[in-house]
Amino acid sequence: MSGRIPREFIDDLLVRVDIVDLIDSHVPLKKTGSNYVARCPFHTEKTPSFSVNRKKQFYHCFGCGAGGNAVSFLMEFSHLDFVEAIEDLAGFVGVEVPREALEYRQVKQDYSAIYSILEKVAVFYVEQLRDDSEGSIAAVEYLKCRGISGEIAKEYSLGYAPNEWNALASRFDNKLLMDAGMLVSKDEGRSYDRFRGRLIFPIRDKRKRIIGFGGRVLDDSLPKYLNSPETGVFSKGKELYGLSELLEKSSKPKRILIVEGYMDVLALAQFGVSYSVAALGTATSKTHLDLLFRFSSELVFCFDGDVAGQKAAWRAVQEAFPCLKDGRQIRVVLLPEGQDPDSLIRELGVEGFEAQMESAQALSDYFFDYVGKGVNLETVEGRSLLMSKAKPYVEKIPAGFFREMMFERLRQVSSGGALDVLKNPAMLGSAKENNKPINNRGKARMSPVRMVVALLLQNPRLIDIFEQKELDLSEMVFPGVDVLRDVLRAIEVAKPSNSAVLMEYYRDKPNEKVVATLMSWDLFILSDGVDAEFSGAIGLMLQKIDEEKLDHLLGKEKERGLSLEERGVLKKLLAKKI
C-alpha cells in the first residue's frame, strides 16, 4: 500500500497498546514493585536487569542500555524496520494501518495477495518434489548427491518446478502470478511459467514471508541459476538467502558467514553450521552488510579461491568500508582453489571448518595485501602509489577508532618501516572504545534542570504547571536550557498522551539519545508526589540560575565594573538571598 503512515495514527497506536502486554507476549515478565522485569532479550545475562514500566510505557535494560517504547522493542526484538514495526504493532491491537495519499498518483498493489500466492506456489513446488515424476526424481537424486538430507530440504522448503510451460498458469490466478514475477509475458500477450524443470529454493524475508524463488537446472543448460525478477515485494539487492532460517535459530548469532550460493548455505546447514547467508545473484552490497550488522557484530566473507571468488571478495570488501563503525568487524576467507564450503567442511569436519572461520584474515590485512600486491614499497614511488590507491577507501570509514588506526597504518607507509607495518599490523598497537551504556546505577548526580526535563518527559502533563510559572527561557543561558526548550516545544507540538508517544516524536532527531536516557531514569517519586517534586525542581533550577548569574556579575564587578542595568540585576539577586 502506498503513502505515508499518518503521525496521528502512530500516536494513537502507542496510546492503545500496553507495552507490558506486548513485551510479555515475547518475553515472559515478572512483576516486581511497580515495574515488570525479565532477563534481557538483547544480551546474555544471569539475573534480570530488563525493566518494563507500564506508567511510562517504556522499557530499559540496566545491563546493556537498550530502551525505548513499543515500536523500538519490535524493531530491536523482531529485527524490523520502522514501517514493519508499526504494521506488527497495529496487528497486535487489531487495527488496520491507514496511509496518507501521496502528492503523485501511484498504482496500488495488493501485497498481501502477492505474499499469499507465493506461499501457495511454494507449497505446490514442495509437493512436486515429492512426486514420482522423472524430473522430481532427478531433483531428489541431485540433493542426495550433494549430501542434502530430507530434514534440510524440509526446513528450507525446497521444491521442484515441473518441466511444463503452464504448471502454475493452469492452477493459479495469472494476474497475481504475473505481479509476483512467476510468469513471463510473451509479445503476443500470452505468458508461461518462469521456472521450469528446476530445483526450487524459496526466498524468505526476515519476517518469514516468501518473497521470491531461486531455481537451479539439473543438467548443463544455461543459465544454471535463475532468480525471481524485481517485484513489489522482492528486491535482490536488499535480501539474502538463508537469513530467515538463520534468525529462526538465533536472533543474535556470534558471527554470520557470507557465502556465494544457495547450495553453500544448505551444505553448511547440513553440518549444523546454520549461520550462513548468500546474496541472490548479485554482488554483496552495503545494503546487505548494514542489514546483517543489525543481527551480529562480526561478518565473515567466505568465497571460493578461484578468480571469480577473488573478484567477489574484493567487491564485497569495497562495499564494506562505509559500514565499518567501531564495534563491527569483517574478516575474509578465500578457500583453496577447487574447494567450496561444502567440500571444505567435509574435509576438515565442523570443528576444523569453524577454526578456519575463527582464524580468518582481518579485513584490514586483506585490504592492504590486495592494494599492495605488485607495489614496490622499497621506493618512494611505490609507497606513494599505495597511498593513492588505499586512501579513497579508508576515507569512507565512519569516524572512530578503526578509521584512525587505518589512517595510522597508511601513514606508516611513508616511513622506513612501511614493509614491516604492512606485514605486521600489530606493531600499531590497539585501541578500544569505552562504550559503556548510561544507566541508573552509578549515574552522575542529577542537576535541577535535568530533573525538570526528566519529569517532563516522564509526565508530559506537567507542562501545564511549567506554563503557570510564566518563565521566559528565551533570554536564559545555562547548561541544559536548549534541551529544556526543545522538550517543551516537542510537548506543545506532539501533545503526547503518554511518554511513549513523546519518545516516538524524538525518533531520529538530534536529542533522541538524551531523551531516551532521561526517560529511563527511575526518579523514585511516588505518583502523588510528582507535581510537588516538579515544582520544587523548577524552584531549584531557578535558584541555581540565579546563583550562577550572581557569581558572574560579582566577578565582572571586581574585574572591570558593571553597567547601570547590570547593577540593577545584581541588586535584585542580592535581595533574593536575604
C-alpha positions as CSV (number, residue, x, y, z in Angstrom):
1,M,0.0,0.0,0.0
2,S,1.4,3.4,-1.0
3,G,1.6,6.6,1.1
4,R,3.0,7.6,4.5
5,I,1.6,6.4,7.8
6,P,-0.1,9.4,9.5
7,R,1.6,10.6,12.6
8,E,-1.8,10.8,14.4
9,F,-2.3,7.1,13.8
10,I,1.1,6.2,15.3
11,D,0.4,8.3,18.3
12,D,-3.0,6.7,18.8
13,L,-1.4,3.3,18.4
14,L,1.0,4.0,21.2
15,V,-1.9,5.0,23.4
16,R,-3.9,1.9,22.6
17,V,-1.0,-0.6,23.2
18,D,0.1,-1.7,26.6
19,I,3.8,-2.3,26.4
20,V,3.7,-4.8,29.3
21,D,1.3,-7.0,27.3
22,L,3.3,-6.6,24.1
23,I,6.7,-7.5,25.6
24,D,5.1,-10.2,27.8
25,S,3.9,-11.9,24.6
26,H,7.5,-12.2,23.5
27,V,9.5,-12.3,26.8
28,P,7.7,-13.5,29.9
29,L,7.7,-10.8,32.5
30,K,7.5,-10.9,36.3
31,K,6.0,-8.1,38.4
32,T,8.4,-6.5,40.9
33,G,7.0,-3.4,42.7
34,S,5.7,-1.0,40.1
35,N,7.7,-2.5,37.3
36,Y,7.9,-5.8,35.4
37,V,11.3,-7.5,34.9
38,A,12.9,-10.2,32.9
39,R,16.3,-11.3,31.7
40,C,17.2,-9.0,28.8
41,P,16.4,-10.4,25.3
42,F,19.1,-8.3,23.8
43,H,22.1,-9.6,25.7
44,T,23.1,-12.6,27.7
45,E,22.7,-12.3,31.5
46,K,22.1,-14.5,34.5
47,T,20.0,-12.1,36.6
48,P,17.1,-9.9,35.3
49,S,18.1,-6.3,34.5
50,F,15.4,-5.7,31.9
51,S,12.6,-3.5,33.3
52,V,9.3,-2.5,31.8
53,N,7.3,0.4,33.2
54,R,3.6,0.4,32.5
55,K,3.1,4.0,33.5
56,K,5.8,5.3,31.3
57,Q,5.1,2.7,28.5
58,F,8.8,2.3,28.3
59,Y,11.4,-0.5,28.7
60,H,15.0,-0.2,29.8
61,C,17.9,-2.6,30.4
62,F,20.3,-1.6,33.1
63,G,22.8,-4.1,31.7
64,C,23.2,-3.2,28.1
65,G,21.4,0.1,28.0
66,A,18.7,-0.9,25.5
67,G,15.5,1.1,25.9
68,G,12.5,2.6,24.2
69,N,8.8,2.3,23.5
70,A,6.7,-0.4,21.9
71,V,7.9,0.4,18.4
72,S,11.5,0.4,19.5
73,F,11.0,-3.1,21.1
74,L,9.6,-4.6,17.9
75,M,12.3,-3.1,15.8
76,E,15.0,-4.5,18.0
77,F,13.5,-7.8,19.0
78,S,12.0,-8.8,15.7
79,H,14.6,-7.1,13.5
80,L,12.1,-4.9,11.7
81,D,12.4,-1.5,10.1
82,F,10.1,1.3,11.4
83,V,7.2,0.7,9.0
84,E,7.3,-3.1,9.6
85,A,7.2,-2.5,13.4
86,I,4.2,-0.2,13.0
87,E,2.4,-2.8,10.9
88,D,3.1,-5.5,13.5
89,L,2.0,-3.3,16.4
90,A,-1.2,-2.5,14.5
91,G,-1.8,-6.2,14.1
92,F,-1.2,-6.7,17.8
93,V,-4.0,-4.4,18.7
94,G,-6.2,-5.4,15.8
95,V,-6.4,-2.3,13.6
96,E,-5.5,-1.5,10.0
97,V,-2.7,0.8,9.1
98,P,-4.0,3.8,7.1
99,R,-1.9,5.7,4.6
100,E,-1.8,9.3,3.6
101,A,-2.3,10.0,-0.1
102,L,0.9,10.9,-1.9
103,E,1.3,14.1,-4.0
104,Y,1.7,12.0,-7.1
105,R,-0.5,9.1,-8.2
106,Q,0.7,5.6,-7.7
107,V,-0.8,2.3,-8.8
108,K,-1.8,0.4,-5.7
109,Q,-0.8,-3.3,-5.4
110,D,-2.3,-5.8,-3.0
111,Y,0.9,-7.0,-1.5
112,S,-0.9,-9.4,0.9
113,A,-2.4,-11.2,-2.1
114,I,1.1,-11.5,-3.6
115,Y,2.5,-13.0,-0.4
116,S,-0.4,-15.4,-0.4
117,I,0.1,-16.6,-4.0
118,L,3.8,-17.0,-3.4
119,E,3.1,-19.2,-0.4
120,K,0.7,-21.3,-2.4
121,V,3.3,-21.7,-5.2
122,A,5.9,-22.7,-2.7
123,V,3.6,-25.4,-1.3
124,F,2.9,-26.6,-4.9
125,Y,6.7,-26.8,-5.6
126,V,7.3,-28.8,-2.4
127,E,4.5,-31.3,-3.4
128,Q,6.1,-31.6,-6.9
129,L,9.5,-32.6,-5.3
130,R,7.7,-35.4,-3.6
131,D,6.1,-36.6,-6.8
132,D,7.4,-39.6,-8.7
133,S,7.8,-37.8,-12.0
134,E,11.1,-38.2,-13.9
135,G,12.1,-34.6,-13.1
136,S,11.3,-34.7,-9.4
137,I,13.3,-38.0,-9.0
138,A,16.3,-36.3,-10.7
139,A,16.0,-33.3,-8.3
140,V,15.9,-35.6,-5.3
141,E,18.9,-37.5,-6.6
142,Y,20.8,-34.3,-7.1
143,L,20.1,-33.3,-3.5
144,K,21.3,-36.7,-2.3
145,C,24.5,-36.4,-4.3
146,R,25.1,-33.1,-2.7
147,G,24.6,-34.6,0.7
148,I,21.4,-32.7,1.5
149,S,19.1,-34.6,3.8
150,G,15.3,-34.6,3.8
151,E,15.3,-32.7,7.0
152,I,17.3,-29.8,5.5
153,A,15.1,-29.9,2.4
154,K,12.0,-29.6,4.6
155,E,13.5,-26.8,6.8
156,Y,14.3,-24.7,3.7
157,S,11.1,-25.8,1.9
158,L,13.0,-27.0,-1.2
159,G,10.8,-27.8,-4.2
160,Y,10.7,-28.7,-7.8
161,A,9.2,-26.8,-10.8
162,P,7.8,-29.2,-13.3
163,N,9.3,-29.0,-16.8
164,E,6.0,-27.6,-18.1
165,W,5.1,-24.3,-19.7
166,N,1.9,-23.8,-17.8
167,A,2.2,-25.7,-14.5
168,L,1.4,-22.6,-12.5
169,A,-0.6,-20.7,-15.0
170,S,-3.2,-23.6,-15.2
171,R,-3.6,-23.7,-11.4
172,F,-3.4,-20.1,-10.0
173,D,-4.6,-16.6,-10.8
174,N,-2.5,-15.4,-13.7
175,K,-2.6,-11.7,-12.8
176,L,-1.3,-12.4,-9.3
177,L,1.3,-14.8,-10.7
178,M,2.5,-12.0,-13.1
179,D,2.6,-9.5,-10.2
180,A,4.6,-12.0,-8.2
181,G,7.1,-12.5,-11.0
182,M,6.2,-16.1,-11.6
183,L,5.1,-15.7,-15.2
184,V,7.0,-14.4,-18.3
185,S,4.9,-12.4,-20.7
186,K,5.2,-13.1,-24.5
187,D,5.0,-10.5,-27.2
188,E,1.5,-11.6,-28.3
189,G,0.1,-11.2,-24.8
190,R,0.4,-14.8,-23.7
191,S,2.6,-16.0,-20.8
192,Y,4.4,-19.0,-19.5
193,D,6.0,-20.3,-16.2
194,R,9.3,-18.6,-15.4
195,F,10.7,-21.7,-13.6
196,R,10.6,-25.0,-15.5
197,G,12.5,-28.2,-14.8
198,R,14.4,-26.7,-11.9
199,L,15.2,-27.4,-8.3
200,I,13.5,-24.6,-6.4
201,F,14.8,-22.5,-3.4
202,P,12.1,-20.3,-1.8
203,I,13.5,-17.0,-0.6
204,R,12.0,-15.6,2.6
205,D,12.3,-12.1,4.1
206,K,13.2,-11.6,7.8
207,R,9.5,-11.8,8.7
208,K,9.5,-15.3,7.2
209,R,7.3,-14.4,4.3
210,I,8.1,-15.9,0.9
211,I,9.0,-13.1,-1.4
212,G,10.6,-14.9,-4.4
213,F,12.4,-18.0,-5.6
214,G,15.7,-19.2,-7.0
215,G,15.9,-22.1,-9.4
216,R,18.8,-24.4,-10.4
217,V,18.9,-26.6,-13.5
218,L,19.6,-30.3,-13.2
219,D,21.6,-30.6,-16.3
220,D,24.2,-28.5,-18.1
221,S,21.8,-26.0,-19.6
222,L,22.2,-22.3,-19.0
223,P,21.5,-20.2,-17.1
224,K,22.5,-22.6,-14.2
225,Y,20.7,-20.4,-11.7
226,L,17.6,-18.2,-12.2
227,N,16.0,-15.8,-9.7
228,S,12.6,-14.1,-9.4
229,P,12.6,-10.7,-11.0
230,E,12.2,-7.5,-9.0
231,T,8.6,-7.1,-7.8
232,G,6.6,-5.1,-5.3
233,V,7.8,-7.5,-2.5
234,F,11.2,-8.6,-3.8
235,S,14.4,-6.7,-4.4
236,K,17.5,-8.9,-4.9
237,G,19.8,-6.1,-3.7
238,K,18.1,-6.0,-0.3
239,E,17.5,-9.6,0.5
240,L,19.8,-12.6,1.5
241,Y,19.1,-16.3,1.1
242,G,19.0,-18.1,4.4
243,L,18.7,-15.1,6.7
244,S,15.1,-16.0,7.8
245,E,16.2,-19.6,8.7
246,L,19.3,-18.2,10.5
247,L,17.3,-15.8,12.6
248,E,14.8,-18.6,13.4
249,K,17.7,-20.4,15.2
250,S,19.4,-17.4,16.7
251,S,18.3,-13.8,16.7
252,K,21.8,-12.7,17.7
253,P,24.4,-15.0,16.2
254,K,28.0,-14.6,17.2
255,R,29.0,-14.3,13.5
256,I,27.4,-14.6,10.1
257,L,29.1,-16.2,7.1
258,I,28.5,-14.7,3.7
259,V,28.9,-17.4,1.1
260,E,28.4,-17.4,-2.7
261,G,25.3,-19.5,-3.3
262,Y,22.2,-21.4,-2.2
263,M,23.9,-24.8,-2.1
264,D,26.7,-23.4,0.1
265,V,24.1,-22.3,2.7
266,L,22.4,-25.7,2.6
267,A,25.6,-27.7,2.7
268,L,26.8,-25.8,5.8
269,A,23.3,-26.2,7.5
270,Q,23.5,-29.9,6.9
271,F,26.6,-30.0,9.2
272,G,24.9,-27.7,11.8
273,V,26.7,-24.5,10.7
274,S,23.4,-22.6,10.4
275,Y,24.7,-19.1,10.4
276,S,25.5,-18.5,6.7
277,V,23.6,-16.5,4.1
278,A,24.1,-15.8,0.4
279,A,23.4,-12.9,-2.0
280,L,20.8,-13.6,-4.6
281,G,22.7,-13.5,-7.9
282,T,24.1,-10.0,-7.1
283,A,27.3,-8.8,-5.6
284,T,27.3,-8.3,-1.8
285,S,26.3,-4.7,-1.2
286,K,26.4,-2.1,1.5
287,T,22.7,-2.6,2.0
288,H,23.3,-6.3,2.6
289,L,26.1,-5.6,5.1
290,D,24.1,-3.0,7.0
291,L,21.2,-5.4,7.3
292,L,23.5,-8.2,8.7
293,F,25.1,-5.9,11.1
294,R,21.7,-5.4,12.7
295,F,22.0,-9.0,13.9
296,S,25.7,-9.7,14.5
297,S,28.8,-7.5,15.0
298,E,31.0,-10.0,13.1
299,L,30.8,-10.9,9.4
300,V,33.0,-13.3,7.5
301,F,33.3,-13.3,3.8
302,C,33.8,-17.0,2.7
303,F,34.4,-17.2,-1.0
304,D,36.0,-19.7,-3.4
305,G,39.6,-19.2,-4.1
306,D,39.2,-19.1,-7.9
307,V,39.3,-15.9,-10.0
308,A,35.5,-15.4,-9.7
309,G,35.7,-15.8,-5.9
310,Q,38.6,-13.4,-5.6
311,K,36.7,-10.8,-7.5
312,A,33.6,-11.3,-5.4
313,A,35.6,-10.9,-2.2
314,W,37.2,-7.7,-3.4
315,R,33.9,-6.2,-4.5
316,A,32.4,-7.1,-1.1
317,V,35.4,-5.5,0.8
318,Q,35.0,-2.3,-1.2
319,E,31.3,-2.2,-0.2
320,A,32.2,-2.8,3.5
321,F,34.2,0.4,4.2
322,P,31.2,2.7,4.8
323,C,29.7,0.1,7.2
324,L,32.8,-0.3,9.5
325,K,31.7,1.6,12.6
326,D,33.6,0.9,15.8
327,G,32.5,-2.4,17.3
328,R,31.9,-4.1,14.0
329,Q,34.4,-6.4,12.3
330,I,34.7,-8.1,9.0
331,R,37.1,-11.0,8.1
332,V,37.8,-12.7,4.8
333,V,38.4,-16.3,4.0
334,L,39.4,-17.3,0.4
335,L,39.2,-21.1,0.1
336,P,41.8,-23.1,-1.6
337,E,41.2,-23.3,-5.3
338,G,38.9,-26.1,-6.2
339,Q,37.3,-26.0,-2.7
340,D,33.9,-24.7,-1.7
341,P,32.3,-24.6,1.8
342,D,30.7,-28.0,1.2
343,S,33.9,-29.7,0.3
344,L,35.9,-27.9,3.0
345,I,33.6,-28.8,5.8
346,R,33.6,-32.5,4.7
347,E,37.4,-32.5,4.6
348,L,38.0,-30.7,7.9
349,G,34.9,-31.5,9.8
350,V,32.8,-29.0,11.7
351,E,35.5,-28.1,14.3
352,G,38.1,-27.7,11.6
353,F,35.9,-25.6,9.4
354,E,34.9,-23.3,12.3
355,A,38.5,-23.0,13.3
356,Q,39.2,-21.7,9.8
357,M,36.5,-19.1,10.2
358,E,37.9,-18.1,13.6
359,S,41.3,-17.5,12.1
360,A,40.0,-15.7,9.0
361,Q,42.1,-12.8,7.8
362,A,41.1,-9.4,9.2
363,L,39.6,-7.1,6.5
364,S,42.4,-4.5,7.2
365,D,45.1,-7.1,6.5
366,Y,43.3,-8.4,3.4
367,F,42.8,-4.9,2.1
368,F,46.5,-3.9,2.5
369,D,47.6,-7.2,1.0
370,Y,45.3,-6.6,-2.0
371,V,46.2,-2.9,-2.7
372,G,49.9,-3.6,-2.0
373,K,50.1,-6.5,-4.5
374,G,52.8,-5.8,-7.1
375,V,53.8,-2.5,-5.5
376,N,57.4,-2.0,-4.6
377,L,57.3,-0.5,-1.2
378,E,61.1,-0.1,-1.1
379,T,60.7,3.0,-3.3
380,V,59.1,6.4,-2.6
381,E,57.1,6.0,-5.8
382,G,55.8,2.6,-4.7
383,R,54.7,3.9,-1.3
384,S,53.1,6.9,-2.9
385,L,51.2,4.6,-5.3
386,L,50.0,2.5,-2.4
387,M,48.8,5.7,-0.5
388,S,46.9,6.9,-3.6
389,K,45.2,3.5,-4.0
390,A,44.3,3.0,-0.4
391,K,43.3,6.4,0.9
392,P,40.0,6.8,-1.0
393,Y,38.7,3.6,0.6
394,V,39.9,4.5,4.1
395,E,38.2,7.9,3.9
396,K,34.9,6.1,3.5
397,I,35.2,4.5,7.0
398,P,32.9,6.3,9.6
399,A,34.7,8.4,12.2
400,G,36.1,6.3,15.1
401,F,39.0,4.3,16.4
402,F,39.1,2.0,13.4
403,R,39.3,4.8,10.9
404,E,42.1,6.4,13.0
405,M,44.1,3.2,13.1
406,M,43.7,2.6,9.4
407,F,45.0,6.1,8.7
408,E,47.9,5.5,11.1
409,R,48.7,2.4,9.2
410,L,48.7,4.4,5.9
411,R,50.9,7.0,7.5
412,Q,53.4,4.3,8.4
413,V,53.7,3.5,4.7
414,S,55.6,6.7,4.1
415,S,58.2,5.8,6.8
416,G,61.1,3.4,6.5
417,G,59.1,0.8,8.4
418,A,56.4,0.6,5.8
419,L,57.1,-3.0,4.9
420,D,57.2,-4.2,8.5
421,V,53.9,-2.5,9.4
422,L,52.1,-3.9,6.4
423,K,53.3,-7.4,7.3
424,N,52.7,-7.0,11.0
425,P,49.8,-4.6,11.7
426,A,50.1,-5.5,15.5
427,M,53.1,-3.0,15.6
428,L,50.5,-0.2,15.6
429,G,49.0,-1.4,18.9
430,S,45.3,-1.4,19.5
431,A,42.6,0.8,20.8
432,K,39.3,0.0,22.5
433,E,36.3,2.2,22.7
434,N,34.8,2.7,26.1
435,N,31.2,2.3,25.1
436,K,29.5,1.5,28.4
437,P,25.8,2.2,28.4
438,I,24.4,5.0,30.6
439,N,22.1,3.6,33.3
440,N,20.7,4.4,36.7
441,R,23.4,2.5,38.5
442,G,26.3,4.9,39.2
443,K,24.9,7.7,37.2
444,A,26.1,11.2,37.9
445,R,24.1,13.3,40.4
446,M,21.1,14.8,38.7
447,S,21.1,18.6,38.3
448,P,17.9,20.6,38.8
449,V,17.4,21.2,35.1
450,R,17.9,17.5,34.3
451,M,15.3,16.7,37.0
452,V,12.9,19.2,35.3
453,V,13.5,17.7,31.9
454,A,13.2,14.1,33.1
455,L,10.0,14.8,34.9
456,L,8.5,16.5,31.8
457,L,9.5,13.6,29.6
458,Q,8.0,11.0,32.0
459,N,4.9,13.1,32.7
460,P,4.1,15.4,29.7
461,R,1.1,16.7,31.5
462,L,3.4,18.7,33.8
463,I,3.8,21.3,31.0
464,D,0.7,22.9,32.5
465,I,2.5,23.5,35.8
466,F,5.5,24.9,33.9
467,E,3.4,27.3,31.9
468,Q,1.8,28.6,35.1
469,K,5.2,29.7,36.2
470,E,5.3,32.1,33.2
471,L,9.0,31.7,32.8
472,D,10.7,33.3,29.7
473,L,13.5,30.9,28.7
474,S,14.3,32.8,25.5
475,E,16.9,35.0,27.2
476,M,18.2,32.5,29.7
477,V,21.6,30.9,29.2
478,F,22.6,27.9,31.4
479,P,23.6,24.3,30.8
480,G,20.7,22.2,29.6
481,V,18.4,25.1,28.6
482,D,18.5,24.1,24.9
483,V,17.2,20.6,25.7
484,L,14.6,22.0,28.1
485,R,13.4,24.4,25.4
486,D,13.3,21.5,22.9
487,V,11.3,19.3,25.2
488,L,8.8,22.0,25.9
489,R,8.4,22.7,22.2
490,A,8.0,18.9,21.5
491,I,5.2,18.6,24.0
492,E,3.5,21.6,22.6
493,V,3.7,20.2,19.0
494,A,3.1,16.5,19.7
495,K,0.6,16.9,22.5
496,P,1.5,13.4,23.7
497,S,-0.9,11.3,25.7
498,N,2.0,9.5,27.4
499,S,5.7,9.2,27.4
500,A,5.8,6.5,24.6
501,V,4.2,9.0,22.2
502,L,6.8,11.6,23.2
503,M,9.6,9.1,22.7
504,E,8.3,8.4,19.2
505,Y,8.3,12.1,18.4
506,Y,12.1,12.1,19.0
507,R,12.9,9.1,16.8
508,D,15.9,10.0,14.5
509,K,16.1,13.5,16.0
510,P,19.3,15.0,17.4
511,N,18.2,14.7,21.1
512,E,16.9,11.2,20.8
513,K,19.6,9.6,23.0
514,V,19.4,12.3,25.6
515,V,15.6,11.9,25.8
516,A,15.8,8.1,26.0
517,T,18.3,8.3,28.8
518,L,16.4,10.8,30.9
519,M,13.1,9.0,30.2
520,S,14.6,5.7,31.5
521,W,15.9,7.2,34.8
522,D,14.0,6.0,37.9
523,L,13.4,9.1,39.9
524,F,12.0,7.2,42.9
525,I,9.0,9.6,43.3
526,L,5.6,8.3,44.4
527,S,2.8,9.1,41.9
528,D,1.0,11.5,44.2
529,G,4.2,13.5,44.8
530,V,5.2,14.2,41.2
531,D,3.6,17.6,41.0
532,A,5.2,18.9,44.1
533,E,8.6,17.4,43.1
534,F,8.4,19.1,39.7
535,S,7.5,22.5,41.2
536,G,10.4,22.0,43.7
537,A,12.8,21.1,40.8
538,I,11.8,24.3,38.9
539,G,12.5,26.3,42.1
540,L,15.9,24.7,42.5
541,M,16.7,25.3,38.8
542,L,15.8,29.0,39.1
543,Q,17.8,29.2,42.2
544,K,20.8,27.6,40.5
545,I,20.5,30.0,37.6
546,D,20.4,33.0,40.0
547,E,23.5,31.7,41.8
548,E,25.5,31.3,38.6
549,K,24.3,34.8,37.4
550,L,25.2,36.3,40.7
551,D,28.7,34.8,40.7
552,H,29.2,36.0,37.1
553,L,28.2,39.6,38.0
554,L,30.2,39.7,41.2
555,G,33.3,38.5,39.3
556,K,32.7,41.0,36.5
557,E,32.2,43.9,39.0
558,K,35.6,43.1,40.6
559,E,37.4,42.9,37.3
560,R,36.1,45.7,35.2
561,G,32.9,47.1,36.7
562,L,29.2,46.8,35.8
563,S,26.8,48.8,33.6
564,L,23.8,50.5,35.2
565,E,21.5,47.8,34.0
566,E,23.7,45.1,35.4
567,R,23.9,46.8,38.8
568,G,20.1,46.7,38.9
569,V,20.1,43.0,38.2
570,L,22.8,42.4,40.8
571,K,20.8,44.4,43.4
572,K,17.7,42.2,42.8
573,L,19.8,39.0,43.0
574,L,21.4,40.0,46.3
575,A,17.9,40.9,47.7
576,K,16.7,37.4,46.9
577,K,19.4,35.9,49.1
578,I,18.5,38.0,52.1
